[in-house]
Amino acid sequence: MQTVRIIRAFAASALLAFSLGTQASLLARPAGGPAPGLSEFTARLLQHELSEEFATPELRLAAQQRAWQVVADRHYDPALNGIDWQAVRDKYQQPVIAAKSDAEMYLALKAMMRELKDSHTRVVTARESADYRRFAVLASGIALSVIDEQLLVIDVDVASPAARAGVRKGDVVVAVDEHRFDAAFFRAAPVLPASAADITSSEAEPARQDEAIRFAQLRAVRRALQRMPDAQPRPQQMTLQRGAIGQAPEQLTLTLMAEPLVRPPVVTASISDGGVAVVKLNRFSVRNRNEVAQALQQVAHARALVLDLRGNGGGDYSQFIWLVGQFLPEPRVVLTQLSRRGQEQNARELRITPADAPFLKPIAVLTDRRSGSASELTATALLEQRDALIVGESTCGCVVAVRSEYILPGAGGVRVSETGFRSAHGRRMEGEPLAPTIYAPPT
């Protein structure tokens, strides 16, 4: 019991906070395969023109139909989350017909996909497709949270544009270009509904009211700053407020330019004086499995272990299976995989075999809203199979798998969720964030 109290206290004190941060009829490319060329198509898109592939209403409607059909035929849920998918197609035909540029065309297709309320099913442009394949995100490298009606920098990626510009953890973002993020902005944000016009991916709203308010506030920030699909990155003026406690705050303005960022898989391990180990993973990847194994071996003598999955959006499914096996006492069914065969859904149990020398002492898992996919699978499995404490914030609720990307005209594509998951205890995982055992909000 004393060890459980230690791990509770240590896990809670270790928290930081929340981040902002896809056949003649159906050609497919592996979701992790080589990137398509961008060149001429992307150049035309950035000029806000209609390419040859989308030059006429008939061509645009054909592209919409292809994207729609991929989902109708291949989504793991034959009922498509209860959505009238034909009505959704009809709803977006007029915006597709009226599109005056490839960017407007993609906005319409992205909005159509958002109606599914599925975190992974989406239409991507050629540039976005290339970035997905190398795990790159067009970003400045800042993680943000809303705390006391202020937009706070809670993390800065090393070697990112933000780091080079001098942004620091703890800075308050006062404004970005013409957008001011003051108390009035954040008070209004919770009453703004989600919109199909948002081009960010669908995310599930957490059940806790205070988390839901912060979720809405951050969604409002993203909406204010979102760009048109494949819009050319441009310099942004960021006004920051900085100051130590007891000192007058300093205001400064920095110029940032977003760029494709690739986060290499990193693992860190440490042990506190109280004998509690912390192992942090920023991504699930087989590339650093040996490093993770070494980290776990280094902390094998610890009294308890905290697995830090904050900011970890997931990654390799096989790495999730391997990692959970490091903590199981015997073979156990940890989830059910859901897939599609025609109009029927198949269910297959996943049984994981334990490692030769698993860690069987108390475990806690740190999560936040950036914890998604394989992170959520891991946290759920350890909660249900090892009674692990989940500490921090609710997860993303983004737990489906994309196997292939189906090609659209002009090298864009459709990424569709072909595998869903249900926990061993029967909990639906997609669209339902995993709530923490101990809620520890950003401070």
MIBAZA-427170 format. One record per residue (C-alpha): residue in three letters; x, y, z. Coordinates in steps of 0.2 Angstrom, whole numbers, plus 2048, in hexadecimal, padded with zeros to 3 digits. Layout:
N
ALAXYZ;...
END
This chain:
443
MET800800800;GLN80E80C804;THR8168097F3;VAL80580D7EB;ARG80481D7F4;ILE8168217EF;ILE81281E7DC;ARG8028287DE;ALA80B8377E5;PHE81A8357D9;ALA80F8337C9;ALA8058427CD;SER81484D7D1;ALA81C8487C0;LEU80E84F7B6;LEU81085D7AA;ALA80086179F;PHE7F786078F;SER7FD86477E;LEU7F886B76E;GLY805865769;THR7EB823715;GLN7DD7FD6D9;ALA7D78076CC;SER7C880A6D7;LEU7D18096E7;LEU7E480B6E6;ALA7ED8096F7;ARG7FE80C6FE;PRO80480670F;ALA80181371D;GLY814812720;GLY81A81170E;PRO82481D703;ALA81E82F702;PRO8168346F2;GLY81D8436E7;LEU8168546EC;SER81E85F6DE;GLU8118656D1;PHE8018616DA;THR8068696EA;ALA80D8786E1;ARG7FC87B6D9;LEU7F38786E9;LEU7FD8856F2;GLN7F98916E4;HIS7E688E6E9;GLU7E18886D8;LEU7D88796D2;SER7E486B6CC;GLU7E08616BC;GLU7DA8536C8;PHE7CC85E6CF;ALA7C986A6C0;THR7B78666BE;PRO7A88636C9;GLU7A78516C3;LEU7B984D6C7;ARG7B78546D8;LEU7A784A6DC;ALA7B083B6D6;ALA7BE83E6E2;GLN7B18406F0;GLN7A98306EB;ARG7B98276EC;ALA7BD82E6FD;TRP7AB82A703;GLN7AC8186FC;VAL7BC814704;VAL7B4817715;ALA7A480F711;ASP7AD7FF70C;ARG7BC7FE718;HIS7B8806728;TYR7B97FA736;ASP7A77FE73C;PRO79A7F972F;ALA78E805738;LEU79A814736;ASN79781A748;GLY78581B744;ILE787829737;ASP77C82A728;TRP78C82971C;GLN78282C70C;ALA77983B713;VAL78B842718;ARG79183F706;ASP7828496FF;LYS78485770C;TYR79685A705;GLN7938596F3;GLN78F86B6F1;PRO79F8716FA;VAL7A98656EF;ILE7A086C6DF;ALA7A387E6E4;ALA7B587C6E9;LYS7C08896E0;SER7D18816E5;ASP7D88716EA;ALA7D98786FC;GLU7C787B6FC;MET7C486A6F5;TYR7CE862703;LEU7C586C710;ALA7B486570A;LEU7BB85370A;LYS7C385571C;ALA7B385C722;MET7A984D71B;MET7B5841724;ARG7B384A735;GLU7A1846735;LEU7A6834739;LYS7AE83A74A;ASP7BC82E747;SER7CD83374D;HIS7D782B73F;THR7CC82B730;ARG7D083A725;VAL7D4841714;VAL7E6847712;THR7EF852705;ALA7FE84C6FC;ARG809856708;GLU80084F717;SER80283D710;ALA81583F70F;ASP816846721;TYR80C838728;ARG81882B720;ARG827833729;PHE81D837739;ALA81F849736;VAL81485773C;LEU814869735;ALA816872745;SER82187E74F;GLY82587275D;ILE81B87976C;ALA80F870777;LEU80187B77F;SER7F587A78D;VAL7E8886794;ILE7EA88A7A6;ASP7E18987AF;GLU7DB89F79F;GLN7EC8A1798;LEU7F4897789;LEU804890791;VAL813887789;ILE815877792;ASP82386F786;VAL82E874778;ASP83586776C;VAL84886776B;ALA84F86D75A;SER83E874756;PRO83A88574E;ALA83388A75F;ALA843885768;ARG84E88E75C;ALA84389E75E;GLY84589E770;VAL834898776;ARG835891788;LYS82B885792;GLY82089079E;ASP81E89E791;VAL80C8A5790;VAL8068A777E;VAL7FE8B877D;ALA7FA8B876B;VAL7FF8B075A;ASP7FE8BD74C;GLU7ED8C574D;HIS7E68B8759;ARG7E68BD76C;PHE7E48AF778;ASP7DE8B9788;ALA7D18B5795;ALA7C28BA78A;PHE7C88AE77C;PHE7C889F788;ARG7B88A4791;ALA7AF8A4780;ALA7B789477A;PRO7AD886783;VAL79C88C77B;LEU7A388B76A;PRO79E87A762;ALA7A986F758;SER7A7872746;ALA7A9866737;ALA7B387572F;ASP7C187173B;ILE7CE869732;THR7D7862741;SER7D484F745;SER7C584A74E;GLU7C8848761;ALA7BC84176E;GLU7B784D77C;PRO7BC84878E;ALA7AE84479A;ARG7B484F7A8;GLN7AD8617A7;ASP7BD8697AB;GLU7C785F79E;ALA7B9862792;ILE7BA875794;ARG7CD875792;PHE7CB869782;ALA7BF87677B;GLN7CB88477F;LEU7D987C776;ARG7CE877767;ALA7CA88A766;VAL7DC88E765;ARG7DF881757;ARG7D088774E;ALA7D789974F;LEU7E8894748;GLN7E388673C;ARG7E988872A;MET7E2883719;PRO7E7872713;ASP7F987270D;ALA7FA88570F;GLN80C88C70E;PRO81388E71F;ARG8168A0723;PRO81F8A9731;GLN8148AC741;GLN8178B974E;MET8158B275F;THR8138BE76E;LEU8198B677E;GLN8188BB790;ARG8278B579B;GLY82C8B87AD;ALA8318AF7BD;ILE8268AF7CC;GLY8278BF7D5;GLN82E8C87C6;ALA8268D47BA;PRO8218CA7AA;GLU82B8CE79A;GLN8228CE78A;LEU82B8C977A;THR8268C5768;LEU82E8B775E;THR82D8B274C;LEU82989F749;MET828895739;ALA82088473A;GLU829876731;PRO827863730;LEU82D85B740;VAL832849742;ARG832843754;PRO83F835756;PRO83A827763;VAL84282B773;VAL841822784;THR848829795;ALA8498207A5;SER84C8267B7;ILE84A8207C9;SER84582C7D8;ASP84C82B7E9;GLY83C8227EE;GLY8408147E2;VAL8328187D6;ALA8388177C3;VAL8328227B5;VAL83381C7A3;LYS82D828796;LEU829824784;ASN825831777;ARG820825769;PHE81D812767;SER82A80C75B;VAL8337FC758;ARG843806753;ASN847809766;ARG8407F976D;ASN8527F4773;GLU85380577C;VAL842803784;ALA8477F178A;GLN8587F8791;ALA84E80679A;LEU8427F97A2;GLN8517EE7A7;GLN85A7FD7AF;VAL84A8017BA;ALA8467EE7BE;HIS84B7F07D0;ALA83F7FF7D3;ARG8317FE7E0;ALA8248047D3;LEU82480B7C1;VAL81C81A7B9;LEU81A8187A6;ASP81982A79F;LEU80F82A78F;ARG80A83D78F;GLY80C84477E;ASN80E833776;GLY802832768;GLY80581F764;GLY80E817756;ASP813805753;TYR8057F8758;SER8127EA75B;GLN81C7F5767;PHE80C7F7771;ILE80A7E4772;TRP81C7E2777;LEU81C7EF784;VAL80C7E978D;GLY8147D878D;GLN8227DF798;PHE8157E17A6;LEU80A7D27A5;PRO80B7C37B2;GLU8047B67A6;PRO7FC7B6794;ARG7EC7C1794;VAL7DF7C7787;VAL7E17DA788;LEU7D67E077A;THR7CB7DB76B;GLN7CF7E175A;LEU7C07E674F;SER7C27E573C;ARG7B67E472D;ARG7B17D6721;GLY7A47DC715;GLN7957E371F;GLU79B7D872E;GLN7A67DD73C;ASN7B47D0742;ALA7BA7CF754;ARG7CB7C8759;GLU7D27C776A;LEU7E47CC76D;ARG7ED7C1779;ILE7FE7C877F;THR80C7BD786;PRO8167C4794;ALA8297C7793;ASP8357BB79B;ALA8387C77AA;PRO8297D37AB;PHE8287E27B7;LEU81A7DD7C3;LYS81B7EA7D0;PRO80F7F97D1;ILE80D8037C1;ALA8068147BD;VAL80381C7AC;LEU80482E7A9;THR7F883479B;ASP7F2844793;ARG7E784A784;ARG7F6846779;SER7F783477E;GLY7EE82B770;SER7ED81A766;ALA7FB80E76C;SER7FD81877C;GLU7EA816780;LEU7EB80477C;THR7FA802788;ALA7F280C796;THR7E1803795;ALA7EA7F2795;LEU7F47F67A4;LEU7E57FD7AD;GLU7DA7EE7AA;GLN7E87E07AB;ARG7F37E77B8;ASP7E87F37C2;ALA7F48027BD;LEU7F08137C2;ILE7EC81F7B4;VAL7F28317BA;GLY7F08417B1;GLU7E38467A4;SER7D783C799;THR7DF835789;CYS7DB839777;GLY7CE82C774;CYS7D6829763;VAL7D8816762;VAL7D680F751;ALA7E3808744;VAL7E680E732;ARG7EE800727;SER7EF809716;GLU7EC81970D;TYR7E18196FE;ILE7E68246F0;LEU7DC8336EA;PRO7DF83D6DA;GLY7EF8486DC;ALA7F883D6E9;GLY7EC8416F7;GLY7E5833700;VAL7D882B70C;ARG7DD82471D;VAL7D0819724;SER7CE810735;GLU7CE7FE730;THR7D17F7742;GLY7C87FC752;PHE7CB7F6763;ARG7C07F1773;SER7C97EE783;ALA7C97DE78C;HIS7BC7E5798;GLY7B17EA789;ARG7B57FC789;ARG7B3805778;MET7C380E775;GLU7C1819766;GLY7B882976B;GLU7B982677D;PRO7C882D786;LEU7CF823794;ALA7CC82C7A4;PRO7DA82D7B1;THR7D98247C2;ILE7E08347C9;TYR7DC8447C0;ALA7EB8507C1;PRO7E785F7B7;PRO7F486B7B0;THR7FB8777BD;
END
